[in-house]
Amino acid sequence: MATIKDIANKANVSITTVSRVLNYDKTLSISDDKRKIILEIAEDFNYETPRNRKKRIASASKKRARIGLVYFTSLHEELEDPYYLSIRLGIEKQCSEDGIEIIKTFKINDEYDLSVLTDVEGLICIGKFTDVQVSKFHEVSDKIVFVDCSPSEEIYDSVTINLEDSVIKVLDAIIKEGHRSIGFIGGKEYFSEYNTPVGERRDKVFVEYLSERGLYDEKSRFIGEFNPRSGYELMVKALELDDIPTVFFVASDSMAIGALRAIHEVGLNIPKDIAMVGFNDIPTAKYTFPPLTTLHVYTEFMGETAVELLKERLEGRKISKKVIVQTTLIIRETL
């Protein structure tokens, strides 16, 4: 390994001069040319200052962060509606870039195996959870970031979208297109521990917003599950109405894919006979026939943001933080 003495001999200067140049001593009186020669020789010798060597060794020996990921759905449910999958991929991508190890636990038989989350420094929890479940997570770690829900905001960090504003964005676009007969196809999620339905805000905002404008019709509202099969079955029922709505707001793109199939099967034209707007903008939305108009939710970015929030917590931030990610309406060919 090269020494300061080797560099000094090569540059024909004193050891003190080399040391001061390599430590960027601005008070040193030396020509720019001589400074450049010393730096070039040091680079040729692959010289490393003691300070930089200590930093490198410390970085190499630094313990790799280890976090837990608690997942609201089962792997099967994730495949049927890739909304949460996209969030998880965002988390995994960011953790990979930051050298963070992830220990994952999915819902299995309506339970979470928290015993696998050993020696984790913090948690990221994706989905909806009961107060009892949140308390159990807290026993694992008090450093928790929730994604897609925001419990106990004075204690925990969270990443969400403004769902109310997002639904209104969709409904305003529908009304602007001249539609007055507006249907809704939505789903419910359930707290697994009690089989209790989660309050579905898309449905709630749809009813309230259209009721205020005299456009709500209870007969045109259909509720099932967030998957293509349910979207298909609910649209089949909707097509049996005497007065079929001219447009449907479908609460997830996965449901919309099933609903589109039901419309095609009876020979109706989209959007001439029935228009449609989805929600989430999953990767397949642009490849439906016709391509689906939908609300884009920046799910991968939500996952990345959750990792950044947890890193801040691990570095000592005490004050809780809530990040609200904006959404964008993507106009394609179904509206």
SULCOR-V674010 format. One line per field, one symbol per residue. ss: DSSP state (2 for helix, 1 for strand, 0 for the rest). psi: psi as a letter, one per 30 degrees, with the letter a starting at -180 (. if undefined). burial: I if it has 9 or more other C-alpha atoms within 8 Angstrom, else O. Layout:
ss=???
psi=???
burial=???
This chain:
ss=00022222222000222222220000000002222222222222000002222222222220000111111000222222002222222222222222001111101100110222000001111100002222222222000111100000000011111022222222222222000001111110011000011000222222222222000002221111000222222222220000000011110022222222222220000000001111110022222000001111102222222222222222000000011110111100000
psi=kkleeeeeeefhlleeeeeeefghjffkjkleeeeeeeeeeeeefhkkleeeeeeeeeeefkkkkjlkjkkelleeeeefjgeeeeeeeeeeeeeeeghkkkkkklkkhglkjfffikhkflkkjkakkleeeeeeeffekfjkkkkglikiffelllkllieeeeeeeeeeeeeefgkfjklkjalklkjeeghkkkjjfeeeeeeeeeefgggkjefgkkkblileeeeeeeeeeefflejklfkkjkfkeeeeeeeeeeeefgglkkgeeklkkakehlefefgljlkkklkkkieeeeeeeeeeeeeeefffkeklkkkjkllkkjjbgg.
burial=OOOIOOIIIOIOOOIOIIIIIIOOOOOOOOOOOOIOIIIOIIOOOOIOOOOOIOOOOOOOOOOOIIIIIIIIIIOOOIOIIIIIIIIIIIIIIIIIOOOIIIIIIIIOOOOIOOOOIOOIIIIIIIIIOOOOOIOOIIOIIOIIIIIIIIOOIOOIIIIIIIOIOIIIIIIOOIIOOOIOIIIIIIIIIOIOOOOOOIOIOIIOIIIOIIIOOOIIIOOIIIIIIIIIOIIIIIIIOIOOOOOIIIIIIIIIIIIIIIIIIIIIOOOIIIIOOIIIIIIIIIOOIIOIOOIIIIIIIIIIIIIIIIIOIIOIIIOOOOOIIIOOIOIOIIOIIII
